[in-house]
Amino acid sequence: ISSSSTTTSSISSFGTECSLHFTFGGYCTLEPVSQKCRRKLCKPYPPCWCCPNQIPPPIPSPVPAPPHVPSPVPIPPPVPTPVPAPPPVLTPPPPSCPPPSCPPPSCPTTPTTPSSIPPPTPTPPVCPNSDCCRATYLEGGSCTLTSTLTKPEKKKWCSSSKQCLTKIGTFDPKCVCCKNCKPRMGCKEMKGKCVDPATVNWAYFNFGCCYYDDTAKCLARKGSDCACCKKPNGGQGGHNKPPHC
């Protein structure tokens, strides 16, 4: 116990030199705490060491808060001032003339528009409905306008000399007699004849029957219907339109 008390008193008595050795003071200790500790400044040495006091970290000064800047208040856009509409311009009416003296040279006149009535449609020429073509073509024929026929049609179907009579008994140069039917091979093999049922002279031929619905046996002119008719075997037919074969 006496040696421990002696060591303690020696350290404390020699600590004044240790505290003056470092800028911030020092203290004696038995174990060095850093490389800056020194010997021979504390008694007894060894084992005493003189170590500097730990410098406390500086206390940071408080950073002043930035001054409060008020947020800008949005300024509403200016409201445009409505521009008043210009007053309507009133056009004075045209001068009118008094009824007794109207229209004098200075008075305006209203242009007259022609009436929108369409011109009358000219009536197309029509050939007379005479029996001259039935006498020329006993199997059936009709008066036809020459202006509606082409040259090949006129040569194939129509007469080069027979014209149609008008109501007063004169020949009409615009109309010509044309046959309506021609036989094909099927009707020729049966020894028949192709006729136009609407214009044929039934009393002249005395047919026994006809093929009214077989168009393959006859060649018809445009706008006509034809039938292949034949006489009965060993007898005479009637003078009227015969039945279907």
MIROTI-548864 format. One record per residue (C-alpha): residue in three letters; x, y, z. Coordinates in steps of 0.2 Angstrom, whole numbers, plus 2048, in hexadecimal, padded with zeros to 3 digits. Layout:
N
+------+-----+-----+-----+
! resn !   X !   Y !   Z !
+------+-----+-----+-----+
!  ala !   X !   Y !   Z !
...
+------+-----+-----+-----+
END
This chain:
245
+------+-----+-----+-----+
! resn !   X !   Y !   Z !
+------+-----+-----+-----+
!  ile ! 800 ! 800 ! 800 !
!  ser ! 80E ! 80C ! 804 !
!  ser ! 816 ! 809 ! 7F2 !
!  ser ! 805 ! 80D ! 7EA !
!  ser ! 802 ! 81D ! 7F3 !
!  thr ! 814 ! 822 ! 7EF !
!  thr ! 811 ! 820 ! 7DD !
!  thr ! 801 ! 82A ! 7DD !
!  ser ! 80A ! 838 ! 7E6 !
!  ser ! 818 ! 838 ! 7DA !
!  ile ! 80D ! 839 ! 7CB !
!  ser ! 803 ! 847 ! 7D2 !
!  ser ! 813 ! 850 ! 7D7 !
!  phe ! 81B ! 84F ! 7C6 !
!  gly ! 80B ! 852 ! 7BC !
!  thr ! 80E ! 865 ! 7BC !
!  glu ! 81C ! 863 ! 7AF !
!  cys ! 811 ! 857 ! 7A5 !
!  ser ! 803 ! 863 ! 7A4 !
!  leu ! 80E ! 872 ! 79E !
!  his ! 817 ! 867 ! 791 !
!  phe ! 808 ! 867 ! 785 !
!  thr ! 7FE ! 876 ! 77E !
!  phe ! 7ED ! 870 ! 785 !
!  gly ! 7F5 ! 868 ! 794 !
!  gly ! 7FA ! 856 ! 799 !
!  tyr ! 7F7 ! 849 ! 7A6 !
!  cys ! 801 ! 83A ! 7AC !
!  thr ! 7FC ! 828 ! 7A9 !
!  leu ! 803 ! 817 ! 7AA !
!  glu ! 7FE ! 812 ! 798 !
!  pro ! 802 ! 81D ! 789 !
!  val ! 7F2 ! 821 ! 780 !
!  ser ! 7FA ! 828 ! 770 !
!  gln ! 80B ! 82B ! 767 !
!  lys ! 80B ! 83C ! 76F !
!  cys ! 80E ! 836 ! 780 !
!  arg ! 81F ! 83A ! 788 !
!  arg ! 82A ! 832 ! 796 !
!  lys ! 834 ! 83B ! 7A3 !
!  leu ! 827 ! 847 ! 7A6 !
!  cys ! 81E ! 83D ! 7B4 !
!  lys ! 825 ! 834 ! 7C2 !
!  pro ! 829 ! 826 ! 7C4 !
!  tyr ! 82E ! 822 ! 7B3 !
!  pro ! 82D ! 815 ! 7AD !
!  pro ! 81E ! 811 ! 7AE !
!  cys ! 817 ! 822 ! 7AD !
!  trp ! 813 ! 82B ! 79D !
!  cys ! 80E ! 83D ! 79A !
!  cys ! 800 ! 83E ! 78D !
!  pro ! 7F8 ! 84E ! 786 !
!  asn ! 7E6 ! 852 ! 78A !
!  gln ! 7D9 ! 84E ! 77C !
!  ile ! 7D3 ! 85D ! 773 !
!  pro ! 7C0 ! 85D ! 772 !
!  pro ! 7BA ! 860 ! 760 !
!  pro ! 7B4 ! 871 ! 75D !
!  ile ! 7A2 ! 875 ! 75F !
!  pro ! 79B ! 87A ! 74E !
!  ser ! 793 ! 88A ! 74E !
!  pro ! 781 ! 88A ! 749 !
!  val ! 77E ! 88E ! 737 !
!  pro ! 771 ! 89C ! 736 !
!  ala ! 761 ! 897 ! 72D !
!  pro ! 75F ! 8A1 ! 71D !
!  pro ! 753 ! 8AF ! 71E !
!  his ! 741 ! 8AB ! 71A !
!  val ! 73D ! 8B0 ! 708 !
!  pro ! 72A ! 8B1 ! 705 !
!  ser ! 725 ! 8A8 ! 6F5 !
!  pro ! 71F ! 8B3 ! 6E8 !
!  val ! 70C ! 8B5 ! 6E6 !
!  pro ! 707 ! 8B1 ! 6D4 !
!  ile ! 700 ! 8C0 ! 6CB !
!  pro ! 6F1 ! 8BC ! 6C1 !
!  pro ! 6F2 ! 8C1 ! 6AE !
!  pro ! 6E9 ! 8D1 ! 6AA !
!  val ! 6D7 ! 8CF ! 6A4 !
!  pro ! 6D5 ! 8D7 ! 693 !
!  thr ! 6C9 ! 8E4 ! 692 !
!  pro ! 6BB ! 8DF ! 686 !
!  val ! 6BA ! 8EA ! 676 !
!  pro ! 6A9 ! 8EF ! 672 !
!  ala ! 6A3 ! 8E9 ! 661 !
!  pro ! 6A0 ! 8F7 ! 654 !
!  pro ! 68F ! 8FC ! 651 !
!  pro ! 687 ! 8F3 ! 642 !
!  val ! 687 ! 8FD ! 632 !
!  leu ! 676 ! 8FF ! 62B !
!  thr ! 675 ! 8FF ! 618 !
!  pro ! 667 ! 90A ! 613 !
!  pro ! 65A ! 902 ! 607 !
!  pro ! 65B ! 905 ! 5F5 !
!  pro ! 650 ! 914 ! 5EF !
!  ser ! 63F ! 90F ! 5EA !
!  cys ! 635 ! 918 ! 5DD !
!  pro ! 623 ! 91D ! 5DF !
!  pro ! 617 ! 912 ! 5D6 !
!  pro ! 610 ! 920 ! 5CA !
!  ser ! 621 ! 925 ! 5C3 !
!  cys ! 62B ! 915 ! 5C5 !
!  pro ! 637 ! 911 ! 5BE !
!  pro ! 63F ! 922 ! 5B9 !
!  pro ! 651 ! 922 ! 5B2 !
!  ser ! 658 ! 924 ! 5C4 !
!  cys ! 64F ! 916 ! 5CC !
!  pro ! 656 ! 904 ! 5CE !
!  thr ! 64F ! 8F7 ! 5C4 !
!  thr ! 64D ! 8E5 ! 5CB !
!  pro ! 655 ! 8D9 ! 5BE !
!  thr ! 648 ! 8CC ! 5B8 !
!  thr ! 64E ! 8BA ! 5B8 !
!  pro ! 647 ! 8AF ! 5AA !
!  ser ! 63B ! 8A2 ! 5B0 !
!  ser ! 643 ! 891 ! 5B4 !
!  ile ! 637 ! 887 ! 5A9 !
!  pro ! 641 ! 87A ! 5A0 !
!  pro ! 63F ! 87A ! 58D !
!  pro ! 633 ! 86D ! 586 !
!  thr ! 63A ! 85D ! 582 !
!  pro ! 639 ! 859 ! 570 !
!  thr ! 62E ! 84A ! 56C !
!  pro ! 639 ! 83D ! 563 !
!  pro ! 633 ! 838 ! 552 !
!  val ! 629 ! 828 ! 551 !
!  cys ! 627 ! 81D ! 542 !
!  pro ! 615 ! 81A ! 53D !
!  asn ! 60C ! 80A ! 542 !
!  ser ! 608 ! 804 ! 530 !
!  asp ! 605 ! 7F2 ! 529 !
!  cys ! 612 ! 7F5 ! 51B !
!  cys ! 620 ! 7EC ! 524 !
!  arg ! 614 ! 7DD ! 527 !
!  ala ! 611 ! 7DB ! 515 !
!  thr ! 624 ! 7DD ! 511 !
!  tyr ! 629 ! 7D0 ! 51E !
!  leu ! 61B ! 7C4 ! 521 !
!  glu ! 625 ! 7BC ! 530 !
!  gly ! 624 ! 7CD ! 539 !
!  gly ! 62B ! 7DE ! 537 !
!  ser ! 62A ! 7F0 ! 53D !
!  cys ! 62D ! 802 ! 538 !
!  thr ! 63E ! 808 ! 53F !
!  leu ! 646 ! 819 ! 540 !
!  thr ! 655 ! 819 ! 535 !
!  ser ! 65E ! 824 ! 541 !
!  thr ! 65E ! 816 ! 54E !
!  leu ! 666 ! 809 ! 543 !
!  thr ! 679 ! 806 ! 53F !
!  lys ! 67E ! 802 ! 52E !
!  pro ! 681 ! 7EF ! 532 !
!  glu ! 670 ! 7EE ! 53A !
!  lys ! 667 ! 7F7 ! 52C !
!  lys ! 66F ! 7EB ! 520 !
!  lys ! 66B ! 7DB ! 52A !
!  trp ! 659 ! 7DF ! 52F !
!  cys ! 651 ! 7EC ! 524 !
!  ser ! 64C ! 7EF ! 512 !
!  ser ! 655 ! 7FA ! 507 !
!  ser ! 646 ! 801 ! 4FE !
!  lys ! 636 ! 7FE ! 508 !
!  gln ! 631 ! 80D ! 512 !
!  cys ! 623 ! 810 ! 51E !
!  leu ! 613 ! 819 ! 51A !
!  thr ! 60D ! 828 ! 524 !
!  lys ! 5FB ! 82B ! 52A !
!  ile ! 5F8 ! 835 ! 51A !
!  gly ! 5FE ! 827 ! 50F !
!  thr ! 610 ! 82E ! 50A !
!  phe ! 620 ! 825 ! 50D !
!  asp ! 62B ! 82B ! 51C !
!  pro ! 63D ! 82C ! 517 !
!  lys ! 642 ! 82B ! 52A !
!  cys ! 63B ! 81A ! 52C !
!  val ! 63E ! 809 ! 524 !
!  cys ! 637 ! 7F8 ! 524 !
!  cys ! 641 ! 7EB ! 52E !
!  lys ! 63F ! 7D9 ! 532 !
!  asn ! 63F ! 7D3 ! 544 !
!  cys ! 645 ! 7C1 ! 544 !
!  lys ! 651 ! 7B5 ! 53B !
!  pro ! 652 ! 7A2 ! 53C !
!  arg ! 660 ! 799 ! 544 !
!  met ! 666 ! 787 ! 541 !
!  gly ! 65B ! 77F ! 54D !
!  cys ! 64B ! 787 ! 545 !
!  lys ! 652 ! 783 ! 534 !
!  glu ! 654 ! 770 ! 538 !
!  met ! 642 ! 76F ! 53D !
!  lys ! 63D ! 777 ! 52D !
!  gly ! 635 ! 785 ! 537 !
!  lys ! 634 ! 798 ! 535 !
!  cys ! 639 ! 7A5 ! 542 !
!  val ! 62B ! 7B2 ! 544 !
!  asp ! 627 ! 7C1 ! 54F !
!  pro ! 617 ! 7BC ! 558 !
!  ala ! 612 ! 7CF ! 55A !
!  thr ! 613 ! 7D3 ! 547 !
!  val ! 612 ! 7C2 ! 53D !
!  asn ! 604 ! 7BF ! 531 !
!  trp ! 5FD ! 7AF ! 539 !
!  ala ! 5F0 ! 7AC ! 52C !
!  tyr ! 5FD ! 7AB ! 51E !
!  phe ! 608 ! 79D ! 526 !
!  asn ! 5FB ! 792 ! 52F !
!  phe ! 608 ! 78C ! 53C !
!  gly ! 603 ! 77D ! 546 !
!  cys ! 60E ! 781 ! 556 !
!  cys ! 61C ! 78D ! 55B !
!  tyr ! 62B ! 78C ! 567 !
!  tyr ! 628 ! 79C ! 570 !
!  asp ! 635 ! 79A ! 57E !
!  asp ! 644 ! 793 ! 574 !
!  thr ! 64E ! 7A2 ! 56F !
!  ala ! 65D ! 797 ! 569 !
!  lys ! 653 ! 793 ! 559 !
!  cys ! 651 ! 7A5 ! 553 !
!  leu ! 65A ! 7B5 ! 552 !
!  ala ! 650 ! 7C4 ! 558 !
!  arg ! 653 ! 7D6 ! 554 !
!  lys ! 656 ! 7E2 ! 562 !
!  gly ! 645 ! 7E5 ! 56B !
!  ser ! 63C ! 7D6 ! 563 !
!  asp ! 637 ! 7C5 ! 568 !
!  cys ! 638 ! 7B6 ! 55C !
!  ala ! 630 ! 7A4 ! 55C !
!  cys ! 634 ! 796 ! 551 !
!  cys ! 624 ! 78F ! 549 !
!  lys ! 621 ! 780 ! 53E !
!  lys ! 612 ! 779 ! 534 !
!  pro ! 60A ! 768 ! 53A !
!  asn ! 60E ! 758 ! 531 !
!  gly ! 601 ! 753 ! 525 !
!  gly ! 5F5 ! 761 ! 528 !
!  gln ! 5F1 ! 774 ! 528 !
!  gly ! 5F3 ! 77F ! 537 !
!  gly ! 5E7 ! 78C ! 53E !
!  his ! 5E6 ! 79E ! 538 !
!  asn ! 5E9 ! 7A5 ! 54A !
!  lys ! 5F8 ! 7A5 ! 556 !
!  pro ! 5FD ! 792 ! 558 !
!  pro ! 600 ! 78A ! 569 !
!  his ! 611 ! 786 ! 570 !
!  cys ! 619 ! 777 ! 569 !
+------+-----+-----+-----+
END
